[in-house]
């Protein structure tokens, strides 16, 4: 029996999608290592003919392969012919060629996350901050560049004021990076909306990162107190404040009047000994699971058999079929 992928199906080379029959030794292919996308090299290509194929129908596409092509499921590798009703590992093919900045922990990273949680906006493919305070915008841009290497600059903009009924001058920092926006959504639990975001536990990696987070969050949603012994945070996201209060050992009572609650952050909170470092990955996961809805038998028509292509790869033995993780049968 033949193995591999039918000749016209798309596989993901580092340079872009190509048909399976056009892959050559020495080509670089995308694959998955856990939940991270990595590169692997084609060291050999084989072709075999057979009269029976299966069409695998998933949430995102249908592809034609040998019945014994292996697909990765939560329970391990399974043959394509047996994959109906399971889920298989997948990554969005359109995101494979995007830039992946190296995110560095520390004060600047914490400041970027804190300020974004307080006053930023996370879109599908970019992160943005629009504020009236030029100093705040400048600190945000500096921290973002320092922790990601991505260029960030200030732009003078106007923003509407509902209270004053007119436009006010402001400053915007906007960085286009779907990788960074995916990371921010991952940090806060998937939904970056200010009222629904969860506490980003990634900032608990070390004291410097957490200090940056607190400073960035307070620059956006807080202020210094008059007596100078601490700072006050104002937010309507009560679960977020509850978690933050637990970490700094502060008492917190949600407001019973109005939408916003306040949390007092003492300058001496660290002496309470409530901060405990936690290790969390900085990079967002790039893989997920997609449903296999159906596996349809596809016998060859007439006298012409199918040609299936398989690949020997190193250092990873797997490859992507338009984002779906596969490997040839052992």
Secondary structure per residue as TSV (DSSP state, phi and psi in degrees):
chain	resnum	aa	ss	phi	psi
A	1	X	-	360.0	141.3
A	2	X	-	-72.3	164.9
A	3	X	-	-140.9	161.5
A	4	X	S	105.1	-149.7
A	5	X	E	-117.2	142.3
A	6	X	E	-62.6	151.9
A	7	X	T	-58.5	-34.4
A	8	X	T	-96.3	2.4
A	9	X	S	-74.0	151.8
A	10	X	E	-91.6	132.3
A	11	X	E	-118.8	160.0
A	12	X	E	-101.1	98.0
A	13	X	E	-81.3	160.7
A	14	X	T	-61.3	-30.8
A	15	X	T	-84.6	-4.3
A	16	X	E	135.6	176.1
A	17	X	E	-73.7	139.8
A	18	X	E	-138.6	161.7
A	19	X	E	-71.1	151.2
A	20	X	G	-56.4	-34.8
A	21	X	G	-71.5	-15.2
A	22	X	G	-97.4	5.2
A	23	X	-	-78.4	137.4
A	24	X	-	-128.5	159.1
A	25	X	T	-57.4	138.4
A	26	X	T	95.7	-15.6
A	27	X	-	-67.1	149.0
A	28	X	E	-97.8	130.2
A	29	X	E	-117.4	151.3
A	30	X	E	-83.9	146.9
A	31	X	E	-151.8	-174.5
A	32	X	E	-117.6	138.0
A	33	X	E	-121.6	97.6
A	34	X	T	69.1	-124.5
A	35	X	T	-104.6	17.4
A	36	X	E	-112.4	142.8
A	37	X	E	-83.9	134.8
A	38	X	E	-137.5	171.1
A	39	X	E	-107.0	146.1
A	40	X	E	-139.0	156.3
A	41	X	E	-109.0	136.8
A	42	X	E	-77.6	119.2
A	43	X	E	-103.6	-10.5
A	44	X	E	-170.7	150.2
A	45	X	E	-126.8	134.0
A	46	X	E	-122.1	152.7
A	47	X	E	-132.5	137.5
A	48	X	E	-141.7	146.3
A	49	X	E	-104.2	144.0
A	50	X	E	-157.1	161.5
A	51	X	S	-100.7	-1.8
A	52	X	E	-126.5	134.0
A	53	X	E	-135.7	170.0
A	54	X	E	-128.6	147.2
A	55	X	E	-104.6	115.7
A	56	X	E	-95.1	120.7
A	57	X	E	-108.4	115.7
A	58	X	E	-114.4	-176.0
A	59	X	S	-58.3	-26.3
A	60	X	S	-113.0	-21.8
A	61	X	-	-170.0	178.3
A	62	X	E	-126.5	136.0
A	63	X	E	-136.7	153.2
A	64	X	E	-103.1	129.1
A	65	X	E	-149.8	169.9
A	66	X	-	-64.9	146.2
A	67	X	T	-58.4	-25.2
A	68	X	T	-103.3	14.6
A	69	X	-	-61.8	138.6
A	70	X	E	-94.1	134.1
A	71	X	E	-119.4	147.1
A	72	X	E	-93.5	123.8
A	73	X	E	-117.4	170.9
A	74	X	T	-58.5	-23.2
A	75	X	T	-96.2	7.9
A	76	X	E	112.1	-165.2
A	77	X	E	-78.4	138.0
A	78	X	E	-137.7	150.9
A	79	X	E	-69.8	147.2
A	80	X	G	-55.7	-36.3
A	81	X	G	-64.4	-22.1
A	82	X	G	-107.8	12.6
A	83	X	-	-88.2	-8.0
A	84	X	T	-58.6	133.5
A	85	X	T	85.4	-5.0
A	86	X	S	-98.2	179.7
A	87	X	E	-114.9	149.3
A	88	X	E	-127.4	153.3
A	89	X	E	-67.7	139.9
A	90	X	E	-152.9	150.6
A	91	X	-	-137.7	145.5
A	92	X	-	-62.3	117.5
A	93	X	G	-62.4	-32.6
A	94	X	G	-69.4	-14.9
A	95	X	G	-97.7	-0.3
A	96	X	T	-65.4	-36.2
A	97	X	T	-92.6	9.1
A	98	X	S	-74.1	160.3
A	99	X	-	-74.1	136.1
A	100	X	-	-116.1	93.7
A	101	X	-	-66.6	149.8
A	102	X	-	-82.4	112.5
A	103	X	-	-87.6	124.9
A	104	X	-	-109.2	129.4
A	105	X	-	-72.1	168.8
A	106	X	S	131.7	-173.3
A	107	X	H	-58.3	-45.9
A	108	X	H	-62.3	-40.6
A	109	X	H	-62.4	-45.8
A	110	X	H	-60.2	-41.7
A	111	X	H	-62.8	-44.8
A	112	X	H	-58.6	-46.4
A	113	X	H	-65.9	-44.4
A	114	X	H	-63.2	-45.7
A	115	X	H	-66.1	-37.2
A	116	X	H	-66.9	-41.6
A	117	X	H	-61.6	-37.3
A	118	X	H	-80.3	-48.1
A	119	X	H	-132.4	-2.6
A	120	X	E	-89.5	175.0
A	121	X	E	-132.2	132.4
A	122	X	E	-109.4	112.2
A	123	X	-	-97.0	-174.8
A	124	X	S	-62.5	-38.9
A	125	X	S	-135.4	16.4
A	126	X	E	-157.4	161.9
A	127	X	E	-117.8	137.5
A	128	X	E	-139.1	147.9
A	129	X	E	-135.1	125.1
A	130	X	E	-125.5	117.4
A	131	X	E	-140.5	167.1
A	132	X	S	-85.1	-26.1
A	133	X	-	-85.6	113.2
A	134	X	H	-64.3	-37.2
A	135	X	H	-62.5	-42.0
A	136	X	H	-62.8	-46.4
A	137	X	H	-61.8	-38.2
A	138	X	H	-67.6	-41.5
A	139	X	H	-64.9	-37.7
A	140	X	H	-63.9	-47.0
A	141	X	H	-62.1	-42.1
A	142	X	H	-63.5	-44.0
A	143	X	H	-66.8	-41.3
A	144	X	H	-60.7	-46.1
A	145	X	H	-66.0	-39.8
A	146	X	H	-64.6	-36.3
A	147	X	H	-93.5	-13.6
A	148	X	H	-123.8	-20.4
A	149	X	-	80.3	-2.5
A	150	X	-	-80.0	136.7
A	151	X	-	-69.2	131.1
A	152	X	-	-133.9	134.9
A	153	X	-	-139.1	159.8
A	154	X	E	-85.1	142.3
A	155	X	E	-126.8	134.6
A	156	X	E	-77.5	127.1
A	157	X	E	-137.1	173.4
A	158	X	E	-117.2	148.0
A	159	X	E	-136.4	141.0
A	160	X	E	-72.6	143.4
A	161	X	E	-111.0	114.6
A	162	X	T	-67.2	-29.9
A	163	X	T	-74.6	-45.8
A	164	X	T	-87.0	-11.6
A	165	X	T	61.7	34.9
A	166	X	E	-155.8	166.4
A	167	X	E	-80.1	141.7
A	168	X	E	-118.8	147.9
A	169	X	E	-69.1	145.6
A	170	X	E	-152.8	-172.5
A	171	X	E	-136.3	138.4
A	172	X	E	-121.8	139.1
A	173	X	E	-119.9	122.1
A	174	X	E	-135.5	124.5
A	175	X	E	-124.3	121.6
A	176	X	E	-84.4	115.5
A	177	X	-	-168.5	105.9
A	178	X	H	-65.6	-28.7
A	179	X	H	-64.7	-44.5
A	180	X	H	-68.5	-40.1
A	181	X	H	-67.3	-36.7
A	182	X	H	-63.3	-39.9
A	183	X	H	-62.4	-45.8
A	184	X	H	-62.8	-42.5
A	185	X	H	-63.6	-37.5
A	186	X	H	-64.7	-42.2
A	187	X	H	-59.0	-38.3
A	188	X	T	-100.5	14.4
A	189	X	T	94.4	12.4
A	190	X	S	107.0	-28.8
A	191	X	-	-120.1	113.8
A	192	X	-	-88.6	4.2
A	193	X	-	-60.2	137.6
A	194	X	T	-59.3	-29.4
A	195	X	T	-86.3	-14.6
A	196	X	T	-118.8	-8.5
A	197	X	-	-67.3	143.6
A	198	X	-	-88.8	168.1
A	199	X	-	-68.5	128.2
A	200	X	-	-79.0	93.1
A	201	X	G	-67.1	-9.7
A	202	X	G	-60.1	-25.0
A	203	X	G	-77.9	-0.6
A	204	X	G	-91.2	12.1
A	205	X	S	-59.4	-39.7
A	206	X	S	-160.0	169.9
A	207	X	H	-64.1	-38.6
A	208	X	H	-64.9	-42.8
A	209	X	H	-63.3	-42.1
A	210	X	H	-68.4	-38.4
A	211	X	H	-59.7	-43.0
A	212	X	H	-61.9	-41.6
A	213	X	H	-59.7	-47.7
A	214	X	H	-61.3	-44.4
A	215	X	H	-62.9	-43.7
A	216	X	H	-66.3	-40.6
A	217	X	H	-67.8	-39.6
A	218	X	H	-71.7	-34.7
A	219	X	H	-58.4	-31.1
A	220	X	H	-89.4	-44.9
A	221	X	H	-126.0	30.5
A	222	X	E	-149.3	-173.9
A	223	X	E	-163.1	161.1
A	224	X	E	-72.7	147.2
A	225	X	-	-83.4	160.9
A	226	X	T	-65.5	-38.2
A	227	X	T	-77.0	-12.8
A	228	X	S	82.1	7.8
A	229	X	S	-92.4	-3.3
A	230	X	E	-176.8	-168.6
A	231	X	E	-134.1	158.7
A	232	X	E	-119.0	132.1
A	233	X	E	-105.0	136.5
A	234	X	E	-121.9	122.6
A	235	X	E	-155.8	151.0
A	236	X	S	-93.7	-3.4
A	237	X	-	-87.9	87.1
A	238	X	H	-64.4	-46.1
A	239	X	H	-57.5	-35.6
A	240	X	H	-62.3	-47.6
A	241	X	H	-67.6	-34.8
A	242	X	H	-60.4	-44.4
A	243	X	H	-67.6	-42.7
A	244	X	H	-62.9	-42.4
A	245	X	H	-61.1	-38.7
A	246	X	H	-63.5	-38.9
A	247	X	H	-69.4	-38.1
A	248	X	H	-94.8	3.4
A	249	X	T	67.6	34.6
A	250	X	-	-103.7	152.8
A	251	X	-	-80.4	140.3
A	252	X	-	-143.9	127.2
A	253	X	-	-123.6	115.8
A	254	X	-	-58.7	145.9
A	255	X	-	-66.5	137.5
A	256	X	S	-97.9	-4.4
A	257	X	S	-125.4	123.8
A	258	X	S	81.7	-174.5
A	259	X	S	-94.8	-28.7
A	260	X	-	-96.7	141.2
A	261	X	E	-114.4	163.5
A	262	X	E	-125.3	144.2
A	263	X	E	-128.2	125.4
A	264	X	E	-88.9	127.9
A	265	X	E	-112.7	104.0
A	266	X	E	-72.6	146.2
A	267	X	T	-66.2	-16.4
A	268	X	T	-104.3	18.6
A	269	X	G	-63.0	-28.8
A	270	X	G	-67.4	-24.5
A	271	X	G	-68.0	-13.3
A	272	X	G	-75.5	-16.8
A	273	X	-	69.5	29.8
A	274	X	-	-95.4	-9.9
A	275	X	-	-82.7	126.1
A	276	X	-	-124.9	118.5
A	277	X	-	-61.8	145.5
A	278	X	-	-134.3	143.3
A	279	X	-	-98.4	123.2
A	280	X	-	-134.6	142.0
A	281	X	-	-64.6	143.5
A	282	X	S	-84.8	-28.5
A	283	X	S	-86.2	140.8
A	284	X	-	-74.2	150.4
A	285	X	-	-66.6	140.6
A	286	X	-	-112.5	6.4
A	287	X	-	-124.6	157.7
A	288	X	E	-150.0	-170.4
A	289	X	E	-116.9	137.5
A	290	X	E	-122.2	148.9
A	291	X	E	-79.5	137.4
A	292	X	E	-95.1	109.3
A	293	X	E	-81.8	-31.0
A	294	X	E	-161.9	147.9
A	295	X	E	-125.4	113.2
A	296	X	E	-104.0	128.6
A	297	X	E	-65.2	139.2
A	298	X	E	-133.9	89.7
A	299	X	E	-72.7	151.3
A	300	X	-	-65.7	144.2
A	301	X	-	-96.6	137.7
A	302	X	T	68.2	-144.9
A	303	X	T	-97.5	-6.0
A	304	X	-	-90.2	118.8
A	305	X	-	-81.3	170.0
A	306	X	E	-77.2	150.2
A	307	X	E	-112.6	120.2
A	308	X	E	-106.6	138.4
A	309	X	E	-112.2	132.1
A	310	X	E	-121.5	161.6
A	311	X	E	-135.1	137.5
A	312	X	E	-94.8	131.4
A	313	X	E	-134.7	152.1
A	314	X	E	-151.4	142.7
A	315	X	S	-83.9	-11.6
A	316	X	-	-102.2	134.5
A	317	X	-	-86.8	8.8
A	318	X	-	-111.9	165.3
A	319	X	E	-149.2	174.3
A	320	X	E	-112.5	130.5
A	321	X	E	-99.2	93.4
A	322	X	T	45.9	47.3
A	323	X	T	98.0	-17.2
A	324	X	E	-88.9	130.1
A	325	X	E	-77.0	127.2
A	326	X	E	-143.7	166.8
A	327	X	E	-156.3	160.4
A	328	X	-	-75.7	159.5
A	329	X	-	-66.5	148.4
A	330	X	-	-73.2	360.0
